[in-house]
Amino acid sequence: MQNNTTQVEGQTPQREGHYELAKKTAIVTGGGKGLGKAITKMLLTKGMNVAICGRSQDSITTAVQEFSVLYPQQIYGESCDVSNSQQVQTFVANVVTKFNHVHVLINNSGFGKQSLVWQTTESDWDEVMNTNVKGTYLMCKSVVPQMIKNLEGYILNIASQAALNGYANAGVYCASKFAMVGLGKALQEEVREFGIHVHSLNPALIQSQKTPADAIDSGLVQNEDLAHMAVYLLQQPRRLKIDNIGMWGF
Ligand SMILES: NC(=O)c1ccc[n+]([C@@H]2O[C@H](COP(=O)([O-])OP(=O)(O)OC[C@H]3O[C@@H](n4cnc5c(N)ncnc54)[C@H](OP(=O)(O)O)[C@@H]3O)[C@@H](O)[C@H]2O)c1
C-alpha cells in the first residue's frame, strides 16, 4: 500500500526503550467528564500536558479550573465537537500552539442510543456514528501527520465490549464501536513504520460514579481502572504491540 507522508528521509523510528510521559502532550477527547476526566487526571499526575475537549463549554471550563489548581501549566481545554472537521482542526491547531506537539491521542468521546435496530431513527444513527466513528477519524486525520513527522506517537481508541459482541437494543452503538476497532486496525497497518502505536481498549460496563461519595460497585470496572490501563499501555517497551484490551468487573 502506498503512503503519502512527509517523513524525514533517512530517519527511522525508535524501537527500543520506554516512552517517557513527562512533558509530552496528550489530547483526551471528552476529557471533561466521566472516563475521559479520570484519564486526564492520571496523565497529569505523570507530568504530561493534557488538552481536553467536549461539546459543552461548561464542563470543559469546570474541569480545566479544577485541574488548574494542581497543574496550572499542564492543562488546556476548549469546546470542540469531534464530528465537526473545522472545529477539530481549530482545536488541534490551538493545542499545538499551546504545547508545540501532540504525542498521544485518546479518542474517548462517545455515547450510544438505546433502541432496536429497526426502530433506530436516522438522526440517532447519524449522531452516534458521527461522534464515535467520524470523530475518531477526524481526530486521527488532524494528529497523525505530525506524529509521522516525529516518528512516534500513541493513539488509544476507547471502544467497548460492544466492539466485539452484539447487544440487543444497542445496534448503532455496536456498529460504531466495531467500526472504531476496524479503523484502528487499518490505521495501525499504515503507521507502524513510523513508530506509531494504535491501541483499542474494550471495557465492559463501567460504573459511573456521579459523586465521589457514591459507593463503588466492585462488580464493575471503574474509570480509574481504565485510566491505569491507558498509562500502562503508554509505558510499555516501544517494541511491544498490545491490542484489544478487554476489561471486566471481577
Ligand atoms: N460507561 C460505560 O459503561 C462504558 C463502557 C465501555 C465503553 N465506554 C466508552 O467510554 C467513553 C467514555 O464514556 P463515559 O462513560 O465516560 O461517558 P460520558 O461520561 O457520557 O462522557 C462522554 C464524553 O464524550 C464527550 N462527547 C460526546 N459527544 C461528543 C462530541 N460530538 N464531541 C466531543 N465530545 C463529545 C462528552 O462531552 P460533551 O457531552 O460535553 O460533548 C463527554 O465528555 C465512550 O466512548 C463510551 O462509549 C463507556
The ligand as an ORCA input file, in Angstrom:
! r2SCAN-3c Opt
* xyz 0 1
  N     -19.666      3.957     30.632
  C     -19.504      2.709     30.203
  O     -20.035      1.738     30.769
  C     -18.630      2.459     29.004
  C     -18.272      1.134     28.687
  C     -17.466      0.900     27.585
  C     -17.013      1.955     26.817
  N     -17.375      3.233     27.122
  C     -16.899      4.323     26.271
  O     -16.102      5.178     27.049
  C     -16.166      6.508     26.514
  C     -16.465      7.490     27.638
  O     -17.726      7.154     28.198
  P     -18.216      7.700     29.619
  O     -18.846      6.566     30.302
  O     -17.143      8.457     30.307
  O     -19.383      8.680     29.138
  P     -19.696     10.205     29.497
  O     -19.471     10.473     30.948
  O     -21.053     10.479     28.911
  O     -18.595     11.006     28.672
  C     -18.636     11.090     27.288
  C     -17.750     12.243     26.886
  O     -17.770     12.386     25.453
  C     -17.998     13.753     25.149
  N     -18.647     13.843     23.839
  C     -19.789     13.247     23.427
  N     -20.053     13.587     22.154
  C     -19.045     14.413     21.755
  C     -18.746     15.100     20.559
  N     -19.525     15.003     19.474
  N     -17.625     15.854     20.505
  C     -16.816     15.960     21.584
  N     -17.044     15.336     22.729
  C     -18.154     14.573     22.833
  C     -18.885     14.262     26.284
  O     -18.811     15.648     26.437
  P     -19.990     16.623     25.862
  O     -21.284     15.953     26.205
  O     -19.757     17.905     26.553
  O     -19.758     16.706     24.399
  C     -18.235     13.564     27.476
  O     -17.120     14.298     27.935
  C     -17.214      6.470     25.418
  O     -16.593      6.371     24.154
  C     -18.007      5.213     25.726
  O     -18.596      4.659     24.569
  C     -18.165      3.507     28.206
*
